[in-house]
Amino acid sequence: MCGRYSVIPNATNGNSKAAKLIEKHLKETHYNAAPSQALPVITEQQPDKLQFFSWGLQPFWAKDAKSVKRSINARAETLTEKSTFRSLLKSKRCLVPAAGFFEWQASGQGKVPYRIMLKSEELFTFAGLWDEWADKSTGEVLHTFAIITTEANDLVKPIHDRMPVMLSPEAEELWLDENEPQEHLLSLLMPYTAEEMKAYPVYQLVNSPANNVPEVLNSL
């Protein structure tokens, strides 16, 4: 599960299109991005634009805003088995820019939060799915997204058994390609190379989404 991450405009930026869009258009720093917040995404329909969708997928077929529990994650292994995710995999894919994500490791003293990121500290993206839901009573349109997760790699495994799917700049292009076959898309949804990543424990400050401050990134 991925339930918290950070998006930092002035992080060491990579060479991907997503990194360039964040550098140019993101004004607000999300040190402690949490579900239900409006966060930056890049969709296959508008690949040159940074958009802001609510984290937590509201499927288009939901009768009302509270009729279904909004999914913040979608398991890579079962995307094609669930009708909601299967249809989105075909036509509503997105990139979710991030500078790092947080997971909690169980210990005798309680759960210890860790920040996990690239060793280079460059911006990267998660593979995501999005949808559009319309409130029939008001006409309001809600755009939402979920982050795809996969099994943990050797770095993350001691902390948590799942991790978000992280895409390389090359994989980003394929994920947004409207003509990419489904089997190729599914092959991208693998654990990221552990040797290119790092993790460190952080303070419990990150536990509350209200704490959207630089200090949540500080090492213990």
C-alpha positions in Angstrom: 0.0 0.0 0.0 1.1 3.5 -0.7 -0.7 6.1 1.5 1.6 9.0 1.7 4.2 10.6 -0.6 5.9 14.0 -1.3 6.1 16.2 -4.4 8.8 18.9 -4.3 9.1 21.3 -7.2 12.7 22.2 -6.3 13.9 18.7 -5.9 16.8 17.5 -8.0 15.0 17.2 -11.3 15.4 14.4 -13.8 15.2 14.5 -17.6 11.7 13.2 -18.0 8.8 15.2 -19.3 7.1 14.8 -15.9 10.1 16.4 -14.1 10.1 19.3 -16.5 6.3 19.9 -16.1 6.7 19.9 -12.3 9.6 22.2 -12.4 7.7 24.7 -14.6 4.2 24.5 -13.3 4.0 23.2 -9.7 3.9 26.1 -7.2 2.9 24.4 -4.0 5.2 21.8 -2.3 3.4 18.7 -1.0 5.8 17.4 1.7 3.1 15.0 3.1 0.7 14.3 0.2 -2.3 12.3 1.5 -5.5 10.8 0.2 -8.4 13.1 -0.8 -6.0 16.0 -1.6 -5.8 17.5 -5.1 -2.4 16.4 -6.4 -0.5 16.7 -9.7 -0.9 14.1 -12.4 -0.2 13.8 -16.1 -2.7 11.9 -18.2 -2.4 10.1 -21.6 -5.1 12.4 -22.9 -3.2 15.6 -22.1 0.5 14.5 -21.8 1.9 18.0 -22.0 -0.2 19.4 -19.2 0.0 19.2 -15.4 -3.5 18.6 -13.9 -4.7 18.3 -10.3 -6.9 15.3 -9.4 -8.1 14.1 -6.1 -6.2 11.1 -4.7 -8.7 8.2 -4.2 -10.4 6.8 -7.3 -14.1 7.5 -7.7 -15.4 5.3 -10.5 -17.6 6.9 -13.1 -20.4 4.4 -12.4 -20.8 5.4 -8.7 -24.3 6.5 -7.8 -23.2 9.2 -5.5 -20.0 10.6 -3.8 -20.4 8.2 -0.8 -21.7 5.0 -2.4 -18.3 3.4 -2.9 -15.0 3.5 -0.9 -12.5 5.4 -3.0 -9.4 3.3 -3.8 -6.1 5.1 -3.3 -4.2 2.0 -4.7 -4.7 -0.6 -7.3 -2.8 -3.9 -7.2 -0.8 -4.5 -10.4 -1.4 -8.3 -10.2 -5.2 -8.0 -10.4 -5.8 -5.0 -12.7 -7.2 -7.1 -15.5 -9.5 -9.1 -13.1 -11.4 -6.1 -11.8 -13.8 -4.4 -14.2 -13.2 -0.9 -12.9 -9.4 -1.1 -13.3 -9.5 -3.1 -16.5 -11.3 -0.4 -18.4 -9.1 2.3 -17.0 -6.0 0.4 -18.0 -7.1 0.6 -21.6 -7.8 4.4 -21.8 -7.2 6.3 -18.6 -3.6 6.0 -17.4 -1.6 8.7 -15.7 1.7 9.5 -14.2 1.8 10.6 -10.6 5.0 12.7 -10.0 6.8 12.2 -6.6 10.1 12.9 -4.9 9.7 10.1 -2.4 7.1 8.0 -0.6 6.5 6.9 3.0 5.9 3.4 4.5 5.7 2.3 8.1 7.7 -0.6 9.5 6.2 -2.6 12.4 8.5 -2.7 15.4 8.3 -3.5 19.1 8.0 0.2 19.8 5.2 0.7 17.3 5.2 1.6 13.6 8.3 3.5 12.4 7.9 5.7 9.3 10.5 5.6 6.5 11.0 7.8 3.6 11.9 6.0 0.4 13.3 7.6 -2.7 15.9 7.4 -5.6 19.5 7.6 -4.6 19.9 10.4 -7.1 17.1 12.3 -5.3 15.6 13.0 -8.7 11.9 13.3 -9.2 10.2 10.2 -10.6 6.6 9.1 -11.3 4.2 6.4 -10.1 2.1 4.5 -12.6 -1.5 5.6 -12.0 -5.1 5.2 -13.2 -7.7 8.0 -13.3 -11.4 8.4 -13.8 -14.0 11.1 -14.2 -17.2 11.1 -12.2 -20.2 13.5 -12.6 -22.6 14.4 -9.9 -26.0 14.1 -11.6 -27.7 16.4 -9.1 -25.2 19.3 -9.5 -23.4 18.7 -12.7 -20.0 18.8 -10.8 -17.3 16.8 -12.4 -14.7 15.1 -10.1 -11.4 13.8 -11.4 -9.7 11.2 -9.3 -6.8 8.8 -9.4 -5.2 5.7 -7.8 -1.6 4.7 -7.6 -0.7 1.2 -8.8 1.3 -1.0 -6.4 3.4 -4.1 -6.8 5.4 -6.5 -4.6 8.2 -4.8 -2.6 11.8 -5.0 -3.9 14.7 -6.0 -1.6 15.1 -2.4 -0.2 11.4 -1.9 0.7 10.6 -5.5 1.8 12.0 -5.1 5.3 9.7 -2.1 5.8 6.6 -3.2 3.9 5.5 -6.0 1.6 4.1 -3.7 -1.1 5.4 -0.6 -2.9 4.1 1.8 -5.6 5.1 1.1 -9.2 7.9 3.6 -10.1 8.5 4.3 -13.7 11.7 5.2 -15.5 11.6 8.1 -18.0 11.5 5.5 -20.8 8.6 3.6 -19.1 6.7 6.9 -18.6 6.6 7.4 -22.4 5.2 3.9 -22.9 2.7 4.2 -20.1 1.1 7.3 -21.7 1.3 5.8 -25.2 -2.3 5.3 -26.4 -1.2 2.6 -28.9 0.8 0.5 -26.4 -0.5 -3.1 -26.2 -1.9 -4.2 -22.8 0.7 -6.9 -22.3 3.5 -4.3 -22.7 1.8 -2.0 -20.2 1.5 -4.8 -17.7 5.2 -5.6 -18.1 6.0 -2.2 -16.8 4.3 -2.8 -13.5 7.3 -4.4 -11.7 9.3 -3.5 -8.6 11.9 -0.8 -9.2 15.6 -1.6 -9.1 16.5 -1.7 -5.4 20.1 -0.7 -6.0 19.0 2.7 -7.4 16.9 3.5 -4.2 17.5 4.5 -0.6 15.4 4.6 2.6 15.8 6.2 6.0 13.6 6.5 9.1 11.8 9.8 9.8 10.0 11.3 12.7 6.3 10.5 13.6 5.5 14.0 12.4 4.6 12.5 9.1 1.8 10.5 10.6 -0.6 13.4 10.4 -1.5 14.8 7.0 -1.9 18.2 8.6 1.9 18.4 9.0 2.7 19.5 5.4 6.1 20.9 6.5 9.7 20.3 5.4 10.5 18.7 8.8 8.6 15.5 7.8 11.5 14.7 5.5 14.1 14.9 8.2 16.0 11.7 9.2 15.8 10.4 12.7 
